[in-house]
Each structure stands twice: as C-alpha cells, then as structure tokens.
Amino acid sequence: MSQASDTIVIGKIGAPYGVKGWVKITTYTDETTGVFDYAPWLLGEAAKEYTVDSWRTHGKGVVAKLIGVETRDDAESIKNLDISIKAEQLPQLADDDYYWRDLVGMQVVTLNGYGLGVVKELFETGANDVMLVKANSNDAFGQKERMLPFIREQVIKEVNVQAKTITVDWDPGF
C-alpha cells in the first residue's frame, strides 16, 4: 500500500517583505515560479486555505501577496508555514508515468526475486536520483537500509504501480 498522503508540500512561507502583507516564498517546485501554478494553497498543519493575490520575482527568489494578509503583522503570523496543495491538484500523468510519492511504500525486489525491502524515500543528488530502501527485518545480509541509484533500464528494470513493486538489477549483498 502506498503511503502517499493527500497533500504535497510545494514550498514555505518566508519572512515578511515590506509592510503591506507581502511575504518571501521558498519554492520546492522545479521552476521557482511553478509554486504559483497551484491554487489554493494550504498553509501549516491546520491547512488553512489561502489564495495568491499577486506575486513577482525578487532577486533570485519570489515574493507574494496573499488575500487576507494585509499587514506586516499578518505576514509575520504565517511566517515559516509550509505551503501544501491537495494531491488531486497535480497534473494527470500518462499510464506508464508516476510521481515519486507513488513509489514510497512499494516493495523492491531483485531480478532473482530477493526482497530488498520497501521504498522509504527518493531524493536527488548531483549525479543521479537515489531510492532509499528500508530492508526487511529478516534481511539475510544484515542490511537496515540500502541506497540504490534510480537509473531506469540500468538499475530500475520495472515499476509496476498496480502491483506496488519495483524490480531492480541489484546485488542484495551490496
């Protein structure tokens, strides 16, 4: 079963910018301005809905004015809150594509059928993406976690979203 949640964090509210309720935005989207492709935003653990009134680039970052955030004190009250969106706001993918969030919780097995464990998380590195796999408790090689390069065709042989399995060409002892 996938552990993908109903919301995805796409950024964070930063420090107030000026005195009219503007805030700096830290974005986690591929493109800095991609955070503005989604509305409404859900802020903080309470997931209170906010709509962006306007935004602009500022230096290497972006700043935004949210509806209902009118003063510097209002902006200060939302400082450091995560910006989330509902999962259904993400674009639909082709049948053979998937989001990384869909892979978390999937079983990882070798070509020979050895169960390496469950995908704990995926992350980017300079060279290639990496899949962190939490080993099964009865791992014959005593591994607790493994980091596998997420390189399609070379290491990742098949991702079966329906069966919730990822088949890899990987030595379990490594």
N, C-alpha and C positions, 0 to 999 in steps of 0.2 A: 504494500500500500504506500502510495506517495505521501510524503509529509509536507507537500506544498501547501502553503497557507492561503487564506482568502485575500490577503493583501500583500503588496510588494513595496518595499521601501525604495524610493527613487531619488531621495535627496534629504537635505536637512536645512532647517531654518537657521541662519546665522545671526550675526549682530544687527541691531537696528542701523539703518542708513538714513541719516537726516532726522528731521523732526516731524514728518508728515506720515509716519507709519510704514515707510519702506523698510525692507529687510534684505540682507545679503542672503544668497542662496548657494548652498553647496550641492552640486548635482552628481548623481551616480549614473546618469544615462550616458550612453556612448558619446553623444554630442552634448555639449554644455547646454544648449537651448532645448534639447529634447524633453526636459522636465516640463516644459510648457505645452507639450502635445497632449497632456492629460488633464482632465478636469472632471469632477472637483478633486482637490487634494484632501487627504485625511491627515490631520495633524495630531501627533502624540498618541499615547496609549488610549485616550478617550475617543480617538478617531473622529474628532470634530471636523465637519466639512468646511472648507474654505475655497473660494474661487479667486483666481488671479484677476485683478482689475487691469493691471498693466505691468510691463516688465521691460528691461533694457539691459544691454551688456554694459559692464563697468570694469574697465581694465581687462583682466583675463577671466573675470567671473561675470555673474549676473546679479541684478537686484530686482525685487518685485514689490508691488503694492497689492495687498490682498483686500478684498471687500470686507469691511468691518474692522479693519486695523487702521485706525485714523491718526494715532499719536505715537510718539516715541515710546511712551509707557505701554501702549498696546503692543507695539513691536517687541518690546523687552519681555512681555508676558509669554510670547510664543518662541522666544529665542531657544535654540538647541533642540527643538522638537523635530522628530523625524517626519518627512513628507512621504506618505504612502498613497497608493491607489488600489482600487479593487482589482483583483486578478482578471475579471472579465473585461477590463478596460484595455488589456494588452491586445495587440493585433492578432487575428487568427493566422495560424501557420498552415502550410501545406501538410498533407498527411504524413510525409516522411520527415518532417521537421519537428523540433521540440524546444522548449525552453529549458535551461539548466535546472530551474526549480522543479521541473517534472522528473528529473533524474534522481533527485535526492530521495533516498529510501529504496531505490532499486537494488536488486540482487546483482552482484558482479560474479561471473563465472568464467573460467578459462575455457579454451577450445576443448580441453580434455574433460570438462565437466567439474573441475575442482571449484568449490565455492569460496571465493576470496572474502566475501562479506557484503556489506551494504554501503552504498554511497552516502557519505556524511555531508560532503560539500564539494563544490567546484570553485576554482579560482584561477585568475590569470597570473602568469609570470611573464618575464621578458621573452623567454624562448618559446613557450607553448603553454596551453591551458593544462591544469592539473586536476585530477579527480582524487579526493581523499576518501579512502575506503576503510570503514571500521570493520576489522576482522571478526569472524565468527568466534564465539567463546571457546570452541574446541579446535582452534586452528592448529594443525599438525606442525606448523613451523614456528609456533610461539609468537606470531605477529599480533600486535594490537591494532595497528593501523598501517596502511600502505598508501603511498602516493604514486599514482600511475599517470603518465603523460596522456592527456586526452587528445591523441592523434588518430584521426579516422583512418581506416584501412590498415595502418601500420600496427597500432595497438588496439584500438577500438574496432572490432570486427562487425558487431551488430548491436543496435539499440532497438529492443522490442518494447515499445511503450505499453502495448496491450498486456504482454506477459510480465512486464515490470522487471526485465532482465537486460543486462549489458554483457555481451560476450567479448572477451579480450584475449589477445595473444600475449600472455604474460606468465613468467615463471613464478609459481607461488612461493618459492624459497627466496625470492628477491624482495 
